[in-house]
């Protein structure tokens, strides 16, 4: 829908990486046996060491109520079928739940974490927003989930919210790292006073959490067609993508930022920590200099090779205001070494302006 959410969410599974088969996530009224929500959005999936697949999403009502709810299901057959539909948290206005993700713990069988931000706009209107991070945990393979509770507090600074919570787990130590963006607004809620990426740590499987540590400044600027700035784009600004090196424990976070363009447009930037997130290095440019780039996603394999995917606009010609040629790129950094970076295009060129419009030409912010 152009005003938020979708009729339903789907999944796809494969046994060979070539042929994919679809299944339906039961997160809305449109799905067989689905949850009692008019729309669904924000899908996420993660697989545990025991082969249990966890999927999460958000249910939203637009007409029959003002509910937003967090949902989870599991699959024990590789995504062919789904079971254990659970509403892990639900609210009505003035609360609004947003941007959930789910992480299966690679060190604890049957354990997964669902995290999101819970906005409180009470009273409605200016000078009234709070957006702490919330968490729900399963420790029995998704059969039951704990009651959602706050684990990142924002009440100390007025008009402050978090967004984009995502947990990664160090497979060597079992430590949990939750990354997110923190945004503070002026009293009218239309102006951002300050924004930065941060993280919190848990060493007891999510029971307790550290105080936030600043990871990087959120330097993102509005996502627009550079040849026609009135055409809004919608990508993954404010949504961090973290990863942990399974050999060394080095932490990485990729994000959109404008540090390397003088504030003119977003590029793909990367920061890293070699001390468990206590301190962070300066931003590094991953996408080509001088080219707008969007929606980074990062992963590290067992050899320490870092891979990042993102969209960029290198094929856009000056003066072209009718199309927006876009391609998906893959950058590879052996052992995280930017000097050995290689890149290749992994999609055909397509016109971004043919995407659905929902607050901007929308490719999706979860990639």
C-alpha positions in Angstrom: 0.0 0.0 0.0 1.2 3.5 -0.7 0.4 4.5 2.9 2.2 1.6 4.5 2.3 -2.2 4.8 1.2 -4.9 2.4 -1.7 -7.3 2.0 0.6 -10.1 3.1 4.2 -11.4 3.4 5.8 -14.3 1.5 8.9 -16.4 1.9 10.9 -18.5 -0.6 12.9 -21.6 -0.1 15.4 -23.5 -2.2 17.5 -26.7 -2.0 20.0 -25.8 -4.7 20.2 -22.0 -4.9 18.8 -22.0 -8.4 15.2 -22.9 -8.1 13.0 -21.2 -5.5 9.6 -22.1 -4.2 7.2 -19.8 -2.4 5.4 -20.1 0.9 3.1 -17.8 2.7 3.9 -16.2 6.1 0.7 -16.1 8.2 1.0 -12.5 9.3 -2.2 -11.0 8.0 -5.9 -11.8 7.3 -5.1 -12.6 3.6 -2.9 -15.6 4.6 -4.5 -19.0 5.3 -4.5 -19.3 9.1 -3.0 -15.9 9.4 -3.0 -13.3 12.2 -5.9 -10.9 12.6 -4.2 -7.9 11.0 -5.3 -6.1 7.9 -1.8 -5.6 6.6 1.7 -6.9 7.3 5.2 -5.5 6.8 8.9 -5.6 7.7 9.8 -9.3 7.1 12.9 -10.8 8.6 14.4 -14.3 8.7 17.2 -16.1 10.6 18.3 -19.7 10.9 19.6 -21.3 14.1 22.3 -23.9 14.6 19.7 -26.6 14.9 18.1 -25.8 11.6 15.0 -24.0 13.0 14.1 -21.1 10.8 12.6 -18.0 12.5 10.6 -15.4 10.6 9.2 -12.2 12.0 7.1 -9.4 10.8 4.7 -6.6 11.8 1.0 -6.7 11.7 -0.9 -3.4 11.2 -4.5 -2.3 11.2 -5.6 0.8 9.3 -9.4 0.8 9.5 -10.8 -1.6 12.2 -8.3 -0.5 14.9 -5.0 1.3 15.5 -3.1 -1.8 16.4 0.5 -2.6 15.6 1.8 -6.0 16.6 5.0 -8.0 16.4 4.7 -11.5 15.0 6.9 -14.6 14.8 6.7 -18.1 13.3 9.1 -21.0 12.9 9.8 -23.6 10.3 11.5 -27.0 10.8 11.4 -28.0 7.1 13.6 -25.2 5.6 10.8 -22.7 5.0 8.3 -25.0 3.3 5.7 -24.7 6.1 5.4 -22.4 9.1 4.1 -23.0 12.6 4.0 -21.5 16.1 2.4 -18.2 15.0 2.9 -15.9 18.0 2.0 -12.3 18.6 5.0 -11.3 20.7 3.7 -7.8 21.4 0.7 -5.6 20.4 -0.3 -2.0 21.1 -2.9 0.6 20.0 -2.3 4.3 19.7 -0.6 6.4 21.0 2.0 3.5 20.7 3.4 2.4 17.4 5.7 -0.5 17.0 8.2 -0.4 14.1 11.1 -1.9 12.2 11.4 -5.4 13.9 14.2 -7.8 13.1 14.9 -11.4 14.4 18.2 -13.1 15.1 18.7 -16.8 15.8 21.5 -17.4 18.4 24.3 -19.4 16.7 25.6 -20.5 20.1 22.4 -21.4 21.9 20.0 -24.0 20.4 16.4 -23.0 20.3 17.1 -19.3 21.2 16.2 -16.3 19.1 15.7 -12.6 19.7 13.2 -10.2 18.2 13.9 -6.5 18.6 12.1 -3.3 17.5 11.4 0.3 18.4 8.2 1.3 20.2 7.1 4.8 19.6 5.0 6.6 22.2 3.4 9.8 20.8 1.4 10.7 23.9 0.0 13.3 23.8 -0.3 13.2 20.0 1.3 16.1 18.1 4.4 18.2 18.8 6.6 17.8 21.9 5.6 14.2 22.7 7.7 11.3 21.3 9.7 8.6 23.0 11.1 5.6 21.1 12.9 3.0 23.2 14.2 -0.3 22.0 12.1 -3.4 22.9 13.0 -7.1 22.9 11.2 -10.5 23.1 13.1 -13.8 23.4 12.3 -17.4 22.8 14.4 -20.2 24.4 12.3 -23.2 23.3 12.5 -23.0 19.5 9.8 -20.5 19.0 7.0 -22.3 20.9 6.7 -19.4 23.3 8.2 -15.9 23.5 8.8 -13.7 26.5 6.8 -10.5 27.0 8.2 -7.6 25.1 10.2 -5.3 27.4 12.4 -2.2 26.9 16.1 -2.7 26.8 17.3 0.6 25.3 16.0 3.6 27.1 15.4 7.0 25.4 13.6 8.8 28.2 16.6 10.9 29.4 16.5 13.1 26.2 13.1 14.5 25.2 11.8 13.7 21.7 14.3 10.9 21.1 13.7 7.6 19.4 15.6 4.6 18.3 15.1 2.7 15.0 16.7 -0.2 13.0 17.5 -2.5 15.9 19.4 -5.6 14.8 21.3 -8.1 16.9 24.5 -10.0 15.9 26.1 -12.7 18.0 29.8 -13.4 18.4 30.0 -17.2 17.9 33.2 -17.4 19.9 31.9 -15.9 23.1 28.1 -15.8 22.8 28.1 -12.0 23.3 25.1 -10.2 21.8 25.5 -6.8 20.1 22.4 -4.8 19.2 22.9 -1.9 16.7 20.5 0.9 16.1 20.1 4.6 15.1 19.2 7.2 17.8 17.4 10.3 16.5 16.6 13.4 18.6 14.0 15.9 17.2 13.2 19.5 17.9 10.0 20.2 19.7 7.9 20.4 16.5 9.2 16.9 15.6 9.9 18.1 12.0 13.6 18.9 12.5 16.4 16.4 13.5 18.6 18.0 16.1 21.1 15.1 16.3 21.4 11.5 15.1 24.0 8.8 15.7 24.4 5.1 15.4 24.9 3.2 18.7 25.1 -0.3 20.1 24.5 -2.1 23.4 26.0 -5.4 24.6 24.7 -8.4 26.5 26.9 -11.2 27.9 24.0 -13.2 29.5 21.9 -14.1 26.5 19.8 -10.9 26.5 18.9 -10.8 30.2 20.8 -7.6 30.9 22.4 -5.0 28.6 25.1 -2.4 28.7 24.8 1.4 28.4 24.8 2.5 24.7 28.1 3.2 23.0 28.2 5.6 20.0 29.3 3.8 16.8 29.2 6.6 14.2 27.5 9.9 13.4 24.4 9.5 11.2 25.4 11.8 8.4 22.7 10.7 5.9 20.9 13.3 3.8 17.5 13.0 2.0 17.4 10.3 -0.6 16.5 11.9 -3.9 17.1 11.6 -7.6 20.3 13.7 -8.0 19.1 15.0 -11.4 15.6 15.8 -10.2 15.8 16.4 -6.4 12.0 16.8 -6.0 11.7 13.0 -6.8 12.1 11.3 -3.4 13.7 7.9 -3.1 13.2 5.5 -0.2 16.0 3.2 0.7 17.7 2.2 4.0 18.7 5.6 5.6 18.8 5.2 9.4 19.0 1.4 9.2 22.4 0.0 10.2 23.8 -3.3 8.9 26.1 -5.0 11.4 28.3 -8.1 11.2 30.8 -9.9 13.3 33.9 -11.8 12.1 33.5 -15.3 13.5 37.3 -15.8 13.7 38.4 -12.6 15.4 35.3 -11.0 16.8 35.9 -7.8 14.8 32.6 -5.9 14.6 31.6 -4.1 11.4 28.7 -1.7 10.7 27.7 -0.6 7.2 25.4 2.4 6.7 24.3 5.2 4.5 26.2 8.5 5.1 27.3 11.7 3.4 30.7 12.1 5.0 32.5 11.6 1.7 30.4 13.8 -0.4 30.4 17.0 1.7 26.8 16.4 2.6 25.7 16.3 -1.0 24.5 12.7 -1.2 24.7 9.3 0.6 27.4 6.8 0.0 28.0 3.4 1.6 30.2 3.7 4.6 31.8 1.2 7.0 33.1 1.4 10.6 34.8 -1.3 12.6 35.7 -2.2 16.2 38.4 -4.7 17.3 37.7 -4.4 21.0 34.2 -5.7 21.3 32.5 -2.4 20.4 34.1 -0.3 23.2 35.8 1.9 20.6 35.1 2.5 16.9 37.3 3.6 14.0 36.7 6.4 11.5 34.2 5.8 8.6 35.6 4.2 5.5 34.2 4.7 2.0 33.0 1.4 0.4 31.0 2.6 -2.7 32.8 4.5 -5.5 33.6 8.1 -4.7 31.3 10.6 -6.3 28.4 8.1 -6.9 25.3 8.1 -4.7 24.8 4.6 -3.1 22.1 3.2 -0.9 20.9 0.2 1.2 24.1 -1.5 2.3 24.1 -5.0 3.7 27.2 -6.6 5.2 28.3 -10.2 6.1 31.5 -11.9 7.1 32.4 -15.5 6.2 34.4 -18.0 8.3 37.6 -16.9 6.5 37.1 -13.3 7.5 36.1 -12.2 4.0 33.8 -9.2 4.2 31.0 -8.8 1.6 28.8 -5.8 1.1 25.9 -5.3 -1.3 24.3 -2.0 -2.2 22.5 -0.1 -5.0 24.3 2.8 -6.8 23.7 5.3 -9.5 26.9 5.1 -11.5 25.0 4.6 -14.8 23.0 7.8 -14.5 23.9 10.3 -17.2 23.9 14.1 -16.5 20.6 15.7 -17.6 18.6 12.4 -17.5 15.5 13.4 -15.4 13.1 10.8 -16.9 14.8 7.5 -15.8 17.1 6.5 -12.9 19.4 3.7 -14.0 20.3 1.7 -11.0 22.3 -1.5 -10.4 23.0 -3.8 -7.4 26.7 -4.1 -6.6 28.8 -6.5 -4.5 32.1 -5.4 -2.9 34.4 -8.0 -1.4 37.2 -7.2 1.2 39.5 -10.1 2.1 40.0 -9.9 5.8 38.3 -6.6 5.8 41.1 -5.0 3.9 39.8 -2.0 1.9 43.0 -1.9 -0.2 42.2 -5.3 -1.6 38.6 -4.4 -2.3 37.0 -5.9 -5.5 33.6 -5.1 -6.9 31.2 -6.6 -9.4 27.7 -5.8 -10.6 25.2 -8.5 -9.6 22.0 -7.3 -11.2 20.9 -5.9 -14.5 20.5 -2.2 -14.8 16.9 -1.2 -13.9 14.9 2.1 -13.6 14.4 2.9 -10.0 11.6 5.3 -11.0 9.5 2.3 -11.9 9.4 1.2 -8.3 6.1 1.6 -6.2 5.8 5.0 -4.6 5.4 4.9 -0.8 6.9 8.0 0.8 9.4 7.9 -2.1 10.2 5.4 -5.0 10.5 2.4 -2.8 12.8 -0.6 -3.4 12.5 -1.8 0.1 14.5 -0.8 3.2 15.1 -4.4 4.4 17.7 -5.9 2.0 
